[in-house]
Amino acid sequence: MAVLLETSKGDLVVDLYTEECPVASKNFLKLCKIKYYNDVLFHNIQKDFIAQTGDPTGTGRGGTSIYGVLYGDQARLFDDELHPHIRHKKKGMVGMASGGKDCNASQFYITTGDELDSLDEKRTLFGEVSEGMDVVEKINEAFVDDNGRPLQNIRIRHTIVLDDPFEDPPQLAEHIPEKSPEPVIVEGDTRLEDDWAPNQDTRSLEEIEESNRKKEAQARAVVLEMIGDLPEADSKPPTNMLFVCKLNQATTEEDLEIIFSRFGIVTSCDIIRDFKTGDSLSYAFIGFDTDKASEEAYFKMNNVLIDDRRIKVDFSQSVSHLWRQFKVRGNTADAASGQLANSGGGGGPPGVPGGGFSGGR
């Protein structure tokens, strides 16, 4: 005659003294059958003494016997079943946590210490833990407050009756719910639930990876700001600036400005040149007064043939123009606005901040 208790610390098997304590054993078995103990807290743990549970309210002041469930409040409590030869001699003994003489209901305890003589012949011992003593030790080692309440909730998750020698009362079936009752949360209780884990992350792997990439990019940007390669860690390339590459070396700024001005006002046009020879490096940066103009130029001019060269157009990733505004105007608000000066000045290839080339128009 046994019951399996699935707790948040592991599983316990309790063997019952059905011959010596038939009333208490039947009470325990039938309460397990109606899921009375499911999601009930261990509300009182005294190290190397007892671990107490069985109160659905979680306060230590509630609970009723199966007889109270079936026959009403007048049958809520039942008498003790004391035997001199059944003693609290070892860990894992299971007894009724009564409110006094002959005041047993649903609450019970599991001993977590040896030779607890002070409880002998005062509490009804109706079983013992036959499997899962390691779980008893885990419960015993739980951190508790001054009242013995675990700082992280420990619950009986499910109860499974393995063997029941007692016939079910006719009224019992109507008290068996389809699913476990909802756990009772004490109002104002801030204790952690038993399934809580520190730093638990419920995001998907894709979301975690994306977040890590953003953090790494931000960290690199801060380093670049510290060494002077970025005006600010949060600086972003201007959205109205295009990067043009694969140019013919014979193509000039004037040529590009005339070609791209059909999409809007060109605020800057810089072909990047070798600072010693002045020869074109075959790429340029073209700025517009609006984002709409730059977007239209991007869609219309990519792969267009200019001076027998098929050019490539993309949005610029350089912040060199922002640096120029910082140096000339000394105002971060001007840099954030993305308004580009008409004066010459080199850019850099995508992904490379700064760029020390001089350009001209």
VOTOR-239629 format. One record per residue (C-alpha): x, z, y. Coordinates in steps of 0.5 Angstrom, whole numbers, padded with zeros to 4 digits, always signed. Last residue first. Layout:
BEGIN
XZY/...
// end
This chain:
BEGIN
+0069-0114+0140/+0075-0110+0137/+0077-0106+0131/+0082-0100+0130/+0083-0098+0123/+0083-0090+0121/+0078-0089+0116/+0074-0083+0116/+0070-0081+0110/+0071-0086+0104/+0065-0086+0100/+0063-0093+0102/+0069-0097+0105/+0072-0094+0112/+0070-0095+0119/+0074-0097+0125/+0072-0097+0132/+0070-0101+0138/+0065-0098+0143/+0058-0100+0142/+0056-0093+0141/+0052-0091+0135/+0045-0087+0135/+0045-0083+0129/+0041-0077+0132/+0045-0072+0128/+0051-0074+0131/+0048-0073+0138/+0046-0067+0136/+0053-0065+0134/+0055-0066+0141/+0063-0067+0143/+0061-0073+0146/+0067-0078+0145/+0070-0074+0139/+0064-0072+0135/+0061-0079+0137/+0067-0082+0134/+0066-0078+0128/+0059-0080+0127/+0062-0087+0127/+0067-0085+0121/+0061-0083+0117/+0062-0088+0111/+0056-0089+0106/+0054-0096+0109/+0048-0099+0106/+0049-0105+0102/+0051-0113+0104/+0055-0117+0099/+0058-0124+0102/+0058-0131+0099/+0064-0134+0102/+0064-0141+0105/+0064-0139+0112/+0058-0135+0111/+0054-0136+0104/+0048-0130+0103/+0049-0126+0097/+0045-0120+0101/+0043-0122+0108/+0035-0122+0107/+0034-0115+0104/+0040-0112+0108/+0038-0115+0114/+0031-0112+0114/+0033-0105+0112/+0038-0105+0118/+0032-0108+0123/+0027-0102+0120/+0032-0097+0121/+0033-0098+0128/+0038-0100+0134/+0042-0103+0129/+0050-0102+0126/+0054-0107+0123/+0060-0105+0119/+0065-0110+0116/+0069-0112+0110/+0074-0118+0109/+0081-0114+0110/+0081-0118+0117/+0088-0119+0119/+0091-0115+0125/+0098-0115+0122/+0100-0108+0123/+0093-0104+0123/+0090-0109+0118/+0083-0110+0120/+0076-0108+0119/+0071-0112+0122/+0066-0108+0127/+0060-0110+0129/+0056-0104+0133/+0049-0104+0137/+0046-0110+0134/+0039-0111+0137/+0034-0113+0131/+0034-0118+0125/+0036-0124+0129/+0042-0121+0131/+0045-0121+0124/+0048-0128+0125/+0050-0127+0132/+0053-0121+0131/+0057-0123+0125/+0060-0129+0128/+0062-0125+0134/+0065-0120+0130/+0070-0126+0127/+0070-0130+0120/+0076-0133+0119/+0078-0128+0113/+0072-0130+0110/+0068-0124+0108/+0067-0121+0101/+0064-0114+0104/+0058-0112+0109/+0057-0105+0110/+0050-0103+0114/+0049-0098+0119/+0042-0096+0121/+0041-0090+0116/+0047-0086+0119/+0051-0083+0113/+0050-0076+0112/+0053-0070+0115/+0051-0063+0112/+0058-0061+0111/+0060-0062+0118/+0065-0067+0122/+0068-0069+0115/+0075-0070+0113/+0077-0064+0117/+0080-0060+0111/+0075-0055+0112/+0069-0060+0112/+0072-0064+0106/+0072-0057+0102/+0064-0056+0105/+0063-0063+0102/+0066-0062+0095/+0061-0056+0095/+0055-0059+0097/+0057-0065+0092/+0058-0060+0086/+0051-0056+0088/+0047-0063+0088/+0050-0065+0081/+0048-0058+0078/+0041-0059+0081/+0041-0066+0078/+0043-0063+0071/+0039-0057+0071/+0033-0062+0073/+0035-0066+0067/+0036-0061+0062/+0029-0058+0064/+0027-0052+0068/+0025-0046+0065/+0032-0042+0066/+0032-0035+0064/+0037-0031+0068/+0036-0025+0065/+0031-0025+0059/+0024-0023+0059/+0020-0023+0052/+0019-0015+0052/+0016-0015+0059/+0020-0012+0065/+0017-0006+0068/+0014-0006+0075/+0008-0002+0073/+0003-0002+0079/-0003-0003+0075/-0002-0002+0068/-0002-0008+0064/-0006-0008+0058/-0004-0014+0053/-0010-0019+0052/-0014-0018+0045/-0011-0021+0039/-0015-0027+0036/-0022-0028+0033/-0023-0021+0033/-0025-0017+0027/-0030-0012+0030/-0036-0015+0026/-0032-0015+0020/-0032-0007+0020/-0039-0006+0019/-0040-0006+0012/-0034-0001+0011/-0028-0005+0008/-0026-0002+0001/-0019+0002+0001/-0013+0000-0003/-0010-0004+0002/-0004-0008+0001/+0000-0013+0006/-0004-0011+0012/-0001-0015+0018/+0000-0012+0025/+0002-0017+0031/+0006-0016+0037/+0008-0008+0037/+0011-0008+0044/+0017-0006+0047/+0017-0006+0055/+0023-0006+0059/+0025+0001+0062/+0022+0004+0056/+0018+0010+0058/+0021+0017+0056/+0018+0021+0062/+0025+0021+0066/+0026+0013+0065/+0028+0010+0058/+0033+0005+0056/+0032+0003+0049/+0037+0006+0043/+0031+0009+0039/+0028+0002+0039/+0034-0001+0036/+0035+0004+0031/+0028+0003+0029/+0029-0004+0028/+0035-0003+0024/+0031+0001+0020/+0027-0005+0018/+0024-0004+0011/+0021+0002+0008/+0019+0006+0014/+0015+0012+0012/+0008+0014+0011/+0002+0019+0013/+0005+0025+0016/+0000+0029+0019/+0003+0033+0025/+0004+0041+0025/+0006+0042+0018/+0013+0040+0020/+0014+0038+0027/+0019+0043+0029/+0023+0042+0022/+0026+0035+0025/+0031+0034+0020/+0033+0027+0022/+0032+0023+0028/+0028+0017+0030/+0022+0019+0027/+0016+0014+0028/+0010+0016+0032/+0002+0015+0032/-0003+0014+0036/-0010+0012+0034/-0014+0018+0033/-0012+0025+0031/-0015+0031+0034/-0015+0036+0028/-0010+0041+0031/-0008+0038+0038/-0007+0032+0041/-0005+0028+0035/+0001+0023+0034/+0000+0022+0027/+0006+0021+0023/+0011+0016+0020/+0017+0018+0018/+0023+0013+0019/+0029+0018+0020/+0029+0023+0015/+0027+0030+0013/+0020+0030+0017/+0017+0034+0011/+0012+0032+0006/+0012+0038+0001/+0008+0043+0005/+0002+0038+0006/-0002+0037+0012/-0008+0032+0013/-0010+0034+0020/-0018+0032+0021/-0021+0026+0025/-0022+0024+0032/-0027+0019+0035/-0033+0021+0030/-0037+0023+0036/-0035+0017+0040/-0039+0012+0036/-0039+0010+0028/-0035+0004+0027/-0030+0005+0033/-0030+0012+0033/-0029+0012+0025/-0023+0007+0026/-0020+0012+0030/-0020+0012+0038/-0014+0011+0043/-0012+0013+0050/-0008+0019+0054/-0001+0016+0052/-0001+0011+0058/-0001+0004+0055/-0008+0003+0055/-0008+0001+0047/-0005+0007+0045/-0002+0006+0038/+0006+0008+0040/+0011+0014+0040/+0018+0013+0038/+0021+0020+0036/+0027+0025+0036/+0034+0022+0036/+0032+0019+0043/+0025+0020+0046/+0021+0014+0046/+0014+0014+0049/+0010+0008+0051/+0011+0004+0045/+0006-0001+0048/+0000-0004+0044/+0001-0012+0044/-0003-0012+0037/-0005-0005+0035/-0013-0006+0035/-0012-0012+0031/-0018-0011+0027/-0014-0010+0020/-0009-0006+0023/-0014-0001+0025/-0017-0001+0018/-0010+0000+0015/-0009+0006+0020/-0015+0009+0019/-0015+0008+0011/-0008+0012+0011/-0010+0018+0016/-0016+0019+0011/-0013+0018+0005/-0007+0022+0006/-0004+0025+0000/-0006+0019-0005/-0005+0013+0001/+0002+0016+0003/+0003+0009+0006/+0009+0004+0006/+0011+0002+0013/+0015-0005+0014/+0018-0006+0020/+0020-0013+0024/+0024-0014+0030/+0025-0011+0037/+0019-0014+0040/+0015-0011+0034/+0012-0015+0028/+0009-0009+0024/+0008-0010+0016/+0003-0006+0013/+0004-0003+0006/+0000+0000+0000/
// end
